Amino acid sequence: MQRWRTASDEELARANDRSGWTVLRKVAPYLWPQGQNWVKRRVVFAMLALFASKFVAAGIPLIYREAVNALGEEGVSDFVLGAVGLTVAYGVARLMSVAFQNLRDMVFAKVGQRALRQLAFETFTHIHNLSMRYHITRKTGGLSRIIERGVKGVEFLLRFMLFSIGPLILELIFIAGILYWQLDARYLVVIVVTIVAYAAFTFKVTEWRVKLRRQMNDQDTDANQKAIDSLLNFETVKYFGAETREAQRYDKAMEGYETAALKTAYSLAGLNVGQSFLITSGLIVVMVLAALGVENGTLTVGDFVMVNAYMIQITMPLNFLGTVYREIRQSLVDMGEMFDLLGQPTEVADKPDAAKLAVSEGRIALENVSFGYDEARPILKNVSLAVDGGQTVAIVGASGSGKSTIGRLLFRFYDVNQGALKIDGQDVREVTQQSLHNAIGVVPQDTVLFNDTIRYNIAYGLDGATHEQIIDAARAAQIHDFIETLPDGYDTTVGERGLKLSGGEKQRVGIARTLLKNPPLLLLDEATSALDTETEQSIQEALAHAGQGRTVITIAHRLSTIADADRIVVLEKGEIVEEGTHADLLERDGRYAQLWTRQLSEGSVIA
């Protein structure tokens, strides 16, 4: 019988190592960036301060020993000068060690913060550059938590890559060398054996704990996603009385996080006990050797104190090694997720030689366009459509016929599978996305607003817009008078996704935002289908004003809203089945006439 092969622990460990080294290679340029000498100077200066700190720290127990010996052996005439002087020197040395450490941190702080800010910026920018296909499948809550954990790990990883592992090894070498020089090889052997056993135990257990950390991260991401998803859909939760259901769903996710977190906590306790056992064993052996040396007269009491001070000095960085290694491995896990996110390909990208879109007439042409979100399920099939500059063309059809898909292709959220989409003869794939987006204004079915003021949301249409421009746009969208009635006027906060405003008010803000942008091309994507009849009619006036002097493509559900269009295009299963004016299409008594009659009978058409 065939047995499915699963990855062994050794294979997983090798994969983790490869992943860790990959992350380290990606982080290293932030520590030593090309062309930024000020960063390199700070890193070098910080390393010098670090070396000075460790050099001084290694000499402190020697001064301590001499002070103890002076107290026990020197005569009265030399007591004050010798013991007190050495004690003062001991204090100064400790102060210098701390001062150098803090100087190191001060110098390096700007390097770490710069790296954190730069990586956060790159991640945020990359997410906005990812394709629509990625964003409609992503989980916002999980995504935000991945970014948060990953960015926080940057400064930690940079700091401790530079100031922990290497400096720890340097300090251990200093101490081991001094003990070998001052005492004998037995002490060196015990210290080396203790360090090797401690490091091996720490690394082995920590690798196991990394897997637990991944599980905890996954559960944390899942719980956070469920919480944000539920809060974003607050109204829906209320509509269906599902508060208890949502709380239980969130609690179930937190239960998984609790289980993983407990495993992590228990394993940490076991790791700490094991580390303490190894360190204490080494300490006892070395101190017994020193005590025997004092007893048989080969060592002084000062030597005994010095050995104890060095063992304590070794214990502290070794304990630190355990913590640092754990945190570095956990940071690598967190940052690995973020770098995986940065590695997501941008499906729609500008060509290296892309030019800016130049709109002269505003002519839009679809030339034998075929497209499907999934290759096995085509949406548009060999569609050809021309919209002359200044024309208003409406696209109608049943749900799923491909109406909104044309709008997404025009804005280049996706690239066509076959054919071409051109604006004034320029293929949208040959121009920069920024210039393309600047040329098109969109009023969607559901205008989503930022949780900020009305002023901010209207001004979003034009970076650096003046107050007068904002007011002019609001007047054109017929919302200025309403805004003036609000207690805070244009400084009124609209709430999450604009929930403090009605549907019609949100649409008018969206129209004002688009008018402020002043684009030559306008896409109305079922901009009034979610509104009541009275609101729809008033919004239509604002939309008609917005379309003056522009090329307009209207994607419509309610046919009454597009009866005055220059041309109406009827889509059926991804193909154009009819074209003409409203009167012509009714006279043909074809598909458009059927849709009109059906809406008339349902009361959706208002004469």
N, C-alpha and C positions, 0 to 999 in steps of 0.2 A: 504494500500500500504506500502511495506517495505521501511524503510528509512535508508540509509547508515549512519553509525555512524562515526563521525569524532572526532579527539582528541580535547578536550576542552583546553582553555588557561591554566586552572589549571593543567591539565594533562601534557601539554607541559612544564609548569614551573617546575613540579615535575621531569619530565625527564631531564630538564636542570640542576636541582639541583643534581640529581644523577650523571649526566655526569660531573658536576663541581667537586663533591667530589671524583669521580673516578680519575680525573686528578690530584687533590691535593694529593691523596694517592700515585699516581705514582711519583709525584715530590718530596714528602717528603724525600725519601731515599737519594736524592742528597744533601739535607740540613744536614742530620744526617747519613752519610754512615757508615755501619759496618766496623770495622777494620781500619778506617782512622781517628785516633785521632786528627791529626793536623787540620782537617776540624772542628771537634767538638770544639776544643780549640778556633779556630777563631770565631765560632758562639757564644760561651759563652762570649768571650771577647767583641765582638761587642754588645751583649746584655747589658753587664755591662756599656759600653760606652754610649749606648742608654739611660739606666736608669739614669745615671749621667747627661746626657744632659737634659732630661725631668725634673729632680729634680731641676737643676739649673734654667731652664726656668720658672718653676712654682714660683720661689722666686723672679724673676726680678721685677714684678710689685710691690711687697712689698717694695723693696728697692726704687723703683721709688716714691711710696707714701711718704716714709719717707723723701726723698730728697725734694719733693714739700712742705711738712709740715715744714721742716727745713727752707726753703726759706721764708715761710710766717709767721712763728711764732718765730723763734729763735732770740735772741738779736745779736747785732753787734759783741760782743766778741766771740760768738760761731758760727757765720755765716760761716766763712771760713772753720773752722775745721769740722762743722757738714754737711753743704750743699755740699761743695766741696768733702769731704770725701765720702759721700753717692753717689754723682754723679760718682766719680771714681769707687766706688764699683759696681754701676749700669753698667758702661762700662765693667769692668772686668767680671762681671757675664754674660753679653751678649757674650763677647769674649769666655768665657769658654763653654757656650752652643754651639756656632758654632764649637769650637775646638773639643768638644766631638762628635758632629755629623759627622764631617769630619774624625775623628779618626775611628768612627764606619764604615764609608764607605770604608776607606782605608783597614781596617782589613777584611771586608767582600768581597771586590772586588775579591780576589783570589778564594773565595768559589764560587761566582757567575760565574766567567769565567771558572772555572774547570767544573762546572755543564753544562754550555753551550757547552763546547768542548766535554765533555763525551757524552752528549745526541746527539750532531751532529754526532759524530763518530758512536754511536750505530745505529742511523737512517740510515746513509750512508751504514754501514755494512749490516744492515738488508735488505735494498733495493737490494743490490747485492746478497743476499742469497735467495731472492724471486724467485719463479719458472719462467720458460720461459712463462708459460701460463699467469702469471700476467703481465710480461713485454710486451707481444705482444698486450695487451689490455690497457695498461696504456697511459696516456697523459703526455708527458715529461714536457711541460710548466706548467701544473697544478700541477704536482708532485713537481717541483722545487719551486713553489710559496708556497705550503703547508709546505715544509721543512723550507723555509726561514722564513715564519711567525711564525711557531712553535718554531724554535730554538731561534728566537729573543725574544719570550715570556718567555723563561725559566728564564733568569737572572732577568727580570722584576718581574716575579711572585715570585721567591725566595726572592728577595730583599723586595718586598712590603708585602709579607706574614709575613715576620719577622719584618719589620721596619715601617709598616703603621697602620694596623688595631689594633694590640695589643698596640703599643705605643700611638696611638690616644686615645684609651680608658683610658690608664694610665694617660695621660696628662689631659683629661677631669675630671677624678676622683680627681686629684691633685687640679685643679682649682675650681671645685665644692666644695670640702672640705674646701679650704681656704676661699671662699666667705661665706660659711655657718658659719665658725668659726669667721671670721672677721666682718661679717655683720649680716644677719638673714636668715630664711628659705625661705622667699619670693624670694630672688635672686636665690636660689637653685632650687625652683619650676619652675621659668621662664626658667632657663637654661636647666633643664631636659626636659621640654615640648618642647622647641625649638629644642633640639638635637633629641628627639624622632620623632617629626614631620619632621625634615630635613632628618633624616635617612630613615624614612618610604617613604617619597616622592622620595628620591634619588633611593632607591632600587627598588621601583615599576616602576619608569620611566626607569631606567637602564635595568631592565629585558625586557621591551618592546623594548628598543633600541638594545639589544643583538640580537633579531630576525632580525632587520634591518641590523645589522653588518654581520650576517650570509649571508643575501642576497647580501650585498656588496662584501663579500669575494667570494661568488660563481661567481658573475659577473666578479670580478677581475681575478679569476682563469681562467674563460672561455676566457676572452680577452687575457690574457697572453699566454694561450695555442694556440689560433689562431695565435698570433704574431709569436711564436717560430715555430709552424708548417709551417707557410708560409715562414719564413726565411730558415728553413732547406730544403725546397723544392724550393729554389730560382730559380734553372734552369727550373723546370717545370712551374713555374709562368711565366718566360720569354718566354718559348716555346709557350705558349698559349696566350701571350699578356694579362695576367690576372692581371696586376698590379692594375688597377682601381677596378676590382672585389674584389681583396684581401683587398685593402684599405677600400672598402665599407663594406666588411665582418667584418673587424677589428673594423671599426667605429660603426657598428651595435652592436657589443659586448660592446664597450665602452659606447654606449648610455645607455645600461642597467646598466652599472656601474655608469654612471653619475646620473641616476634616483635614484639608491639606495644610492649613496653618498650624494645627495641633501637631501633625507629623513633623513639620518644620521645627516647631518649638521643642518637642521631645528630643529630636535628633540633635538639636543645638545643645540641650542640657547634657546628653551623652557625650558629645564632642568636648564640651568644656571639662567634664569630669575626667575623661581620658587624657586630655592635654595636661590638666593639673596633676594627674598621677605621674606622668612621664617627667614633667618639670620638677616636681617635688622629689622624685626618686633621684634624679641627677643632683639636685641641690643637697640632699642628705648625704649622698656618697662623697661629694666634694667637701662638704663641711666636716664629715668624719675624718677624711684624709688630713684636713687642715688642723682639726682638733688633736689628732695623733701627733702631728708635726710639732704643735705647741707643747704637748705633753713630754715628748722626747727631746725638746730643746732645739730642734732644727728650724722652727718657725717662731716668730714673735706673736704677741697678742695682736699687734698691728697687722701682721700678715693674715691672721684669722679674720679680722674685721674686713681687710681688703678683699679676701676671697668671698666673704659673705656679700659685700657690696657689689662685686663683679657678677656673682650669681643672680642677685636681684636685678642688676642691670641687664643681664641676659634674659631673665624671665620676662621682663616687661616687653622687649621687642618680640620675643617668641610668642607671647600671648597676642601681641599686636599682629604678628604674622598670621596667626589663625584667623583673626578678625578680618585683616586686610585680604587674605586669600579668599575667604568666604565672600566678602563684599565685591572683590574684583570678579570672581566667577559669577556672582549674581548680577553685577553690572554688565558683564559680557552677555548674559542671557537677555537682560532687558534691552541692551543696545543692539543685540543681534536681531531682535524683533523690529527695532526701528530701522536698522540698515536693510532688513528685508523689505521694509516699506519703501525706503529710498531706492531699492533695486527694482521696484515695480516699473515696468516699461511704460513710457508715455505713448499710447497707441496712436494718438494724433499729434504730430510734431511738425514744426516749421522745417522746410528744407534749408540747407545751409545758405543757399543763394536766394532765398525768398525775398521778393520785393514788397513794398507797401501797396495796398490796394488803392487804385486811383479811380474814384467814382466820377464820371462825367455826366452821362445820361441817366444812369441808374437802371440799366436794362439787366434783367435776370433771366437766365436761360438754363433749363435742364435738358441735356442732350443724351437721350437713350439711357437714362439713369436706372440702374438696378441696384437694390440694396436689401439686406436682411440682417437683423441683429444676430440671427443664427443662420449660418449658411444653408442649413437644411430647411429653413422656413423663410422664404423670400417675402418681403413686404412690398417693395416697389418693383415693377416688372417693365423694363424698357420704356420708362416715362420720358416724354419730351414735352416741354412746356416753355413758352416764351412770354415774358412780362415786359412790355416796353416801359421806358422811363416815364414816371408820372402817372402810370396806370394803377388802378385798383383791381386786383384779380382775387376772386374768392375761390377757395377750394372746399368742396363739400363732399360728403359721403358718409356711409355708415361707419360705426365704430370698427376700428381695425383695418380700414381701407388704405391707410398710409398718409392721412392728412398731416398729422403732427410730425411724422417722420420727415416730411419735406422741410419743415421748419428747422428740425435738428440738423439736417444735412446742410441747409443754407448757413446756419451758424457754425458749421463744421464741428459739431459735437462728435460726429462720426464722418468717416470718408466713404464715398460711394464704392460699391463693389465693382460696378461697371459704368461706363459712360463718364459724363463730366457735368459739373455744375459751375456756371460761369456768371460773373458780374462784369458787365461792359467788356465782354470778351476775355476776361482774366479768370482762369481756372482757380477756384478757391484754394486748391492744394498748392498753388504756386505762389501765394501771397502769405504775408505774416498773419497769424491769427489775431494779433493785437489790432492791426489795421482793419481786418475784416469785422471784428467785434465792434470797433469804433463806428463802423459805417452802418450798422444795423441796430435799430431800436426794437425792443420786444415788449409787448404787453401780454403777459400770459393769462391763462384762465384763473389762476390763483396767485395773486401778487403776494409774495412773501417779503415782509419788511424786517429790518434789523430792530433789535430791542433798544431803540434809541429815540431821539426826538423826530418829529415830523420834518423839521428843518434838515436834519442829517439825512433822512431817507430821501427827500427830494433832491438835496445837493449831491447825493450819490451818483446822480446822472452825469455830473460834470465836476471833475476835480478842480477845486479852487473857485467854485461858483460864488458870486456876490449875493448879498441879501436881495438886491433888486432883481437879479436874474431868477432867484428862487420864487419871489413873489409873482413875477411875470409868468413863470411856468405854472404856478398854482392857479393863477387867474385863467390861463388858457385851458387848464384841466377842470375848471369850474369847482374848485375846492377852496379857494382863498377865503370866501365869505364864511364858510363853515369853520375854517381854522381860526378866523378872527373871533368867533363866538366862544372858543375854548378859553378857560381861565389862563392857561400858560401859552396860548397862541401857538406859534411855530416851535416853541420849546416844549410842547406836550410830548411825553413819552408814549410810544404806541404799544409797548408791551412785547412779550415774546411772539415772534412771527406776526406782529401787528394785531394781536387779538383784542386790543382795546378799541379798535375801529371796526365799523361794520364792513360788509363785503364791498358795498359801493364806495365807501370812503377809502378803503384800501386800494381799490381799482383806480380811483382818481389820483391818489398819491403816486401809484405806479405810472399812470399816464403823465403826470407832471414831471416825474423823474425822467421819463423817456423824452418828453418835449424839451427839457433842459439839456439833454444830451444832443438834441438837434441832429439826428442822423438822416442821411439821404434815403435810406431804405427802412421800411417799417413792417414788422411782422406782428399781426394780431392773432394770437393763438387761442381761439375760443374765449375772447376776452370778456364776454358778457354772459356766457352760458350758465354761470352759477348764480346769476342775479335775478331778482324779481323783475316783472315786466316794467313797472314804473321806473325803477332804478336803471334798468337796461336802456330805456329810451333816453334818459338824461345822460347816461354814459356815452350813448351813441353820438350825441352832439359833440362831446369832448373828443371822441375818436375821429369824427369827421373833420374837426378842426386840426387834429394831430396829423391827419393824412394829407392835408393841403400841400401841394408842391413836392410830394414824396412818392416814391414807388411803394405801393402797399400790397402785401400778400395777407389776405384774411382767411384764417382757418375757422370755419363756422359750423356750429351745430344748429342754431336757430336760423332758418333760412330768411326770415323777415329782416334780419340785420344786414343781409348782403344783397338785397333786391336792387339796390342802386349801383352795384359794382359794374365796372366797365366790362368785365367778363367773368363768367362763373365756370369753373372746371369741376366736373363730377368724377370722383374716383370710385372705383368698384374693385375690390380685391387687388389693389395695387396697380390698377390700370386706368387710364383716362377713357371714360365711355361716352362723355358728352362735353361740349364746350359751347358757350354762347352767352347772350344776355339773359336776364330773367324772363323777359317776354318771349324771346325766341325759344328758350328751353320749355316753357309752359306750352307753347304752341306745338312743339314736337311731340308732346305727350309721352316722353320717355322716362328715364330713371329719375331725373330731377322733378318732373311733374308728379311722379309717385311719392317722392319724399315730401313735396309741398302739400299734396293732398292729405297725406298721413298726418303731418303736423297740424294742418288746418282742422282736421277732425279731432285731434287731441287737444286743440286749443293752444298749441305752441306758437302758431303764427298769428301775429297781431296785425291786422290790416292798418 
